[in-house]
Amino acid sequence: MNKHFTFTINSICLDENYHPSDKTRITTNFANLARGSHRQANLRNALKMIDNSFNALAHWDNTKGDRYSVELEIISVNLDIDGSGQTFPSIEILKTNIVDHKTNKRIEGIVGNNFSSYVRDYDFSVLLAEHNKGQAKFSIPDDFGGLHGKLFQSFVNSDAYKQNFNKPPVICLSVSDNKTYHRIENQHPVLGVEYQPNESSLTEQYFKKMGLQVRYFMPPNSVAPLAFYFFGDLLNDYTHLELISTISTMGTFQKIYRPEIYNANAVAGKCYQPNLKNLDHSLTQIVYDRAERSQLANEQGKFAAEYFIKPYQKFFEQWSANFV
């Protein structure tokens, strides 16, 4: 069943000259920034924000706050199901690399960070919407996210992943605006103070099927907790610099995309509920089209249905039944 089921990995540098490929989901964070008349300024300013955030967190032996810079790679994962050479753009993530200008060394960071998937668009924007159409009460389809979770785990366990990356991925997302988060006593020198939600979210359940655990931390200099999805032991499997590379990268994207939460003028308290209608926040000087992002998610889900889900439906049913 897995004989012709292969992943191929391509990477491209995310810098101010980046142009999204035809296979990139145009609603993903970095692609959204790289469109329109402000594209180059958007990218330049976002990358500068990431560097500034990194240096603020990695402040030891860094008196001028300019010791480090972060280089980003876009990792595109294509899936060939039947060995024909025809591939589908299954996953797109980011990899961080850290440049230490004091030692002139380049340090490998964390892979994952941002997470982009056409199949996830299908699940949330097409399958979930169709399942609840005309229903009085919201519900989740049986085995919602099952196929997506198995595909992701197959990728992480594949030879392609192991040949390119030394550690499991960490995905960093925003908190849910319909959950309440309570600060607990645990504190990490880089990740910051830990929060726990009052209940599990649909996103948590979805990522659990991908094999990922989640913990919520509000790093130093931040105003709201971030969600960290990971395998293994988040606090001990990664170095401080590796974790900082993820915090600075995804914290910056969230300030741009979710300023009501992550660029708010008040810091989250011991009991915190994110509010997307919060008016007490600041805007970055970076143009981000949130309306278009929402509108296009449905189109991307339909693309996945037409070119991936439906043509290989029988294969996926058999493959999922035998998945270990």
C-alpha positions as CSV (number, residue, x, y, z in Angstrom):
1,M,0.0,0.0,0.0
2,N,2.9,2.4,0.7
3,K,5.1,1.2,-2.1
4,H,4.5,4.3,-4.3
5,F,3.6,6.7,-1.5
6,T,6.5,9.1,-1.4
7,F,7.2,12.6,-0.2
8,T,9.6,15.0,-1.9
9,I,10.9,18.2,-0.2
10,N,11.8,21.5,-1.8
11,S,13.0,24.6,-0.1
12,I,13.3,28.3,-1.0
13,C,14.6,31.2,1.0
14,L,12.0,33.6,2.5
15,D,13.5,37.0,2.0
16,E,12.4,40.4,0.7
17,N,12.7,39.1,-2.9
18,Y,10.4,36.1,-2.3
19,H,7.5,35.4,-4.7
20,P,4.9,32.7,-3.9
21,S,4.9,29.7,-6.2
22,D,1.8,28.5,-8.0
23,K,1.5,25.6,-5.6
24,T,1.7,27.8,-2.4
25,R,-1.5,28.4,-0.5
26,I,-1.9,32.1,-1.0
27,T,-3.6,32.5,2.3
28,T,-0.6,31.3,4.3
29,N,1.1,34.0,6.3
30,F,4.3,34.6,4.3
31,A,2.5,34.3,0.9
32,N,-0.1,36.9,2.0
33,L,2.7,39.4,2.9
34,A,4.4,38.8,-0.5
35,R,1.6,40.1,-2.7
36,G,0.5,43.5,-3.9
37,S,2.3,46.8,-4.3
38,H,3.7,46.6,-0.7
39,R,5.1,43.1,-1.0
40,Q,8.9,43.9,-0.7
41,A,8.4,46.5,2.1
42,N,6.1,44.0,3.9
43,L,8.7,41.2,3.8
44,R,11.6,43.5,4.7
45,N,9.8,44.9,7.7
46,A,8.5,41.6,8.9
47,L,12.0,40.0,8.7
48,K,13.4,43.0,10.7
49,M,10.7,42.5,13.3
50,I,11.8,38.9,13.6
51,D,15.4,39.8,14.1
52,N,14.6,42.5,16.7
53,S,12.4,40.0,18.6
54,F,15.1,37.4,18.5
55,N,17.8,39.7,19.9
56,A,15.5,41.0,22.6
57,L,14.9,37.4,23.8
58,A,18.5,36.2,23.3
59,H,19.9,39.1,25.3
60,W,22.8,37.4,27.0
61,D,26.2,38.4,25.6
62,N,24.3,40.6,23.2
63,T,24.6,44.1,24.7
64,K,23.9,46.0,21.4
65,G,20.9,43.7,20.5
66,D,22.3,42.9,17.1
67,R,24.2,39.7,17.6
68,Y,21.8,37.4,15.7
69,S,19.6,37.3,12.6
70,V,17.1,34.8,11.5
71,E,17.1,33.2,8.0
72,L,13.8,31.5,7.0
73,E,13.3,28.7,4.5
74,I,10.0,27.7,3.1
75,I,9.7,23.9,3.1
76,S,7.3,22.6,0.5
77,V,6.3,19.0,0.7
78,N,4.8,17.2,-2.3
79,L,3.1,13.8,-2.2
80,D,3.3,11.3,-5.1
81,I,0.6,8.7,-4.4
82,D,0.9,6.2,-7.3
83,G,4.5,6.6,-8.5
84,S,3.4,8.4,-11.7
85,G,5.5,11.5,-10.9
86,Q,2.3,13.5,-10.5
87,T,2.5,15.3,-7.1
88,F,0.1,17.2,-4.9
89,P,1.3,20.1,-2.6
90,S,0.5,18.4,0.7
91,I,2.2,20.5,3.3
92,E,4.2,23.7,3.6
93,I,6.1,24.7,6.7
94,L,9.0,27.1,7.7
95,K,12.4,26.3,8.9
96,T,14.4,28.7,10.9
97,N,18.2,29.2,10.8
98,I,20.1,31.4,13.2
99,V,23.1,33.5,12.2
100,D,25.5,34.4,15.0
101,H,27.4,37.4,13.8
102,K,29.7,37.3,16.8
103,T,31.1,33.8,16.1
104,N,30.2,33.8,12.4
105,K,28.3,30.6,12.8
106,R,25.1,29.5,11.3
107,I,22.9,27.5,13.7
108,E,20.1,25.2,12.6
109,G,16.8,26.3,14.1
110,I,13.4,24.5,14.3
111,V,11.3,23.2,11.4
112,G,7.5,23.6,11.4
113,N,6.6,27.0,12.8
114,N,3.9,28.1,10.3
115,F,1.7,25.3,9.0
116,S,0.0,25.3,5.7
117,S,-2.1,22.5,4.2
118,Y,-4.7,22.2,1.4
119,V,-6.2,19.2,3.1
120,R,-6.8,21.1,6.3
121,D,-8.6,23.8,4.2
122,Y,-10.8,21.0,2.8
123,D,-11.6,19.6,6.3
124,F,-12.5,23.0,7.8
125,S,-13.9,25.0,4.9
126,V,-15.6,22.2,2.8
127,L,-16.2,19.0,4.8
128,L,-17.1,20.7,8.1
129,A,-19.4,23.3,6.4
130,E,-21.2,20.6,4.3
131,H,-21.7,18.4,7.4
132,N,-23.3,21.2,9.4
133,K,-25.4,22.7,6.5
134,G,-29.0,23.0,7.6
135,Q,-28.3,21.5,11.0
136,A,-29.6,23.2,14.2
137,K,-26.6,22.2,16.3
138,F,-23.0,22.2,15.3
139,S,-21.3,18.8,15.2
140,I,-18.1,17.2,13.9
141,P,-18.0,14.5,11.2
142,D,-16.8,11.0,12.2
143,D,-13.0,10.8,12.0
144,F,-12.7,14.5,11.2
145,G,-9.1,15.2,10.5
146,G,-8.2,11.5,10.4
147,L,-6.7,11.4,6.9
148,H,-4.9,14.7,7.4
149,G,-3.4,13.4,10.6
150,K,-2.2,10.2,9.1
151,L,-0.6,12.0,6.1
152,F,1.3,14.3,8.5
153,Q,2.5,11.5,10.7
154,S,3.6,9.6,7.5
155,F,5.6,12.7,6.4
156,V,7.3,13.1,9.8
157,N,8.3,9.4,9.9
158,S,9.4,9.3,6.2
159,D,12.9,9.0,4.9
160,A,12.5,12.3,3.3
161,Y,11.9,14.0,6.6
162,K,14.7,12.2,8.5
163,Q,17.2,12.9,5.7
164,N,16.5,16.7,5.9
165,F,15.8,17.5,9.5
166,N,17.4,16.5,12.8
167,K,14.5,17.1,15.2
168,P,10.7,16.7,15.1
169,P,8.7,19.8,14.1
170,V,7.1,22.4,16.3
171,I,4.1,24.3,15.1
172,C,3.2,27.6,16.7
173,L,-0.3,29.0,16.4
174,S,-2.5,31.7,17.9
175,V,-4.8,30.9,20.9
176,S,-8.5,30.3,20.3
177,D,-10.8,33.4,20.9
178,N,-13.6,31.2,22.3
179,K,-11.6,29.6,25.1
180,T,-10.4,31.0,28.4
181,Y,-6.8,30.5,29.5
182,H,-5.5,30.4,33.1
183,R,-2.0,31.1,34.1
184,I,-0.3,28.4,36.1
185,E,2.9,28.5,38.3
186,N,5.2,26.9,35.7
187,Q,7.6,29.3,34.0
188,H,10.4,28.7,31.4
189,P,13.3,31.1,30.8
190,V,12.5,31.4,27.1
191,L,9.0,30.2,26.6
192,G,7.8,32.3,29.5
193,V,4.7,31.7,31.7
194,E,2.5,28.7,31.0
195,Y,-1.3,28.9,30.5
196,Q,-3.9,26.1,30.4
197,P,-7.2,26.3,28.6
198,N,-10.6,25.7,30.2
199,E,-11.4,23.1,27.6
200,S,-10.1,21.5,24.4
201,S,-10.6,23.3,21.1
202,L,-11.4,21.9,17.7
203,T,-7.8,22.9,16.6
204,E,-6.3,20.9,19.5
205,Q,-8.4,17.9,18.6
206,Y,-7.4,18.2,15.0
207,F,-3.7,18.5,15.7
208,K,-3.9,15.6,18.2
209,K,-4.8,13.4,15.2
210,M,-1.5,14.6,13.7
211,G,0.2,13.1,16.8
212,L,0.9,16.5,18.3
213,Q,0.6,17.6,21.9
214,V,0.0,21.2,22.8
215,R,1.1,23.6,25.6
216,Y,0.5,27.3,25.9
217,F,3.2,29.8,26.9
218,M,3.4,33.6,27.0
219,P,7.1,34.4,26.3
220,P,8.9,37.5,27.7
221,N,8.0,40.7,25.9
222,S,4.7,39.2,24.7
223,V,1.2,40.2,25.6
224,A,-0.6,36.9,25.0
225,P,0.1,33.2,25.1
226,L,1.0,31.2,22.0
227,A,0.0,27.6,21.2
228,F,3.0,25.3,20.7
229,Y,2.2,21.9,19.1
230,F,5.0,19.4,19.3
231,F,6.1,15.7,19.7
232,G,8.2,14.6,22.7
233,D,9.3,17.1,25.3
234,L,9.0,20.8,24.2
235,L,11.0,22.2,27.1
236,N,14.0,19.8,27.0
237,D,14.3,18.6,23.4
238,Y,15.2,22.0,22.0
239,T,17.8,24.6,22.8
240,H,17.0,28.1,24.0
241,L,18.1,29.6,20.6
242,E,16.0,27.1,18.7
243,L,12.9,28.0,20.8
244,I,13.6,31.7,20.4
245,S,13.8,31.3,16.6
246,T,10.2,29.9,16.6
247,I,8.9,32.5,19.1
248,S,10.4,35.5,17.3
249,T,9.1,34.2,13.9
250,M,5.6,33.2,14.8
251,G,5.2,36.0,17.4
252,T,5.9,38.5,14.6
253,F,3.4,36.8,12.2
254,Q,0.7,36.9,14.9
255,K,1.3,40.6,15.6
256,I,0.6,41.2,11.9
257,Y,-2.3,38.8,11.5
258,R,-3.9,39.0,14.9
259,P,-3.0,42.5,16.3
260,E,-6.1,42.5,18.5
261,I,-4.5,39.7,20.5
262,Y,-0.8,39.8,20.0
263,N,-0.2,43.5,19.5
264,A,-2.7,44.5,22.2
265,N,-1.7,47.4,24.5
266,A,-2.5,45.4,27.7
267,V,-0.8,42.2,28.8
268,A,-2.8,39.0,29.4
269,G,-3.7,38.5,33.0
270,K,-4.0,35.4,35.1
271,C,-7.3,34.6,33.5
272,Y,-7.3,35.5,29.8
273,Q,-9.8,35.3,27.0
274,P,-8.6,36.4,23.6
275,N,-10.8,39.0,22.0
276,L,-10.7,39.6,18.2
277,K,-12.9,42.7,18.7
278,N,-10.4,44.3,21.1
279,L,-10.0,47.9,20.0
280,D,-7.1,48.6,22.4
281,H,-4.3,47.4,20.1
282,S,-1.7,48.8,17.8
283,L,-1.2,48.1,14.1
284,T,2.1,47.2,12.5
285,Q,3.2,49.1,9.3
286,I,2.7,45.9,7.4
287,V,-0.2,45.3,5.0
288,Y,-2.1,42.0,5.5
289,D,-5.3,41.2,3.7
290,R,-7.3,39.2,6.3
291,A,-10.6,39.4,4.4
292,E,-9.1,37.8,1.3
293,R,-7.5,35.1,3.5
294,S,-10.9,34.1,4.8
295,Q,-12.6,34.1,1.4
296,L,-9.9,32.1,-0.3
297,A,-9.8,29.3,2.3
298,N,-13.0,27.8,0.8
299,E,-11.6,27.9,-2.7
300,Q,-8.4,26.2,-1.5
301,G,-10.5,23.5,0.2
302,K,-12.4,22.9,-3.1
303,F,-9.1,22.6,-4.9
304,A,-8.0,19.9,-2.5
305,A,-11.3,18.0,-3.0
306,E,-11.2,18.1,-6.8
307,Y,-7.5,17.2,-7.3
308,F,-6.7,15.1,-4.2
309,I,-9.5,13.9,-2.0
310,K,-12.0,12.7,-4.6
311,P,-9.6,11.1,-7.2
312,Y,-7.8,9.0,-4.6
313,Q,-10.8,8.5,-2.2
314,K,-10.7,4.6,-2.5
315,F,-6.9,4.5,-2.1
316,F,-7.1,6.7,1.1
317,E,-9.9,4.5,2.6
318,Q,-7.8,1.4,2.2
319,W,-4.6,3.1,3.2
320,S,-6.2,4.6,6.4
321,A,-7.6,1.3,7.4
322,N,-4.1,-0.2,7.3
323,F,-2.3,2.7,8.8
324,V,-0.2,1.9,11.9
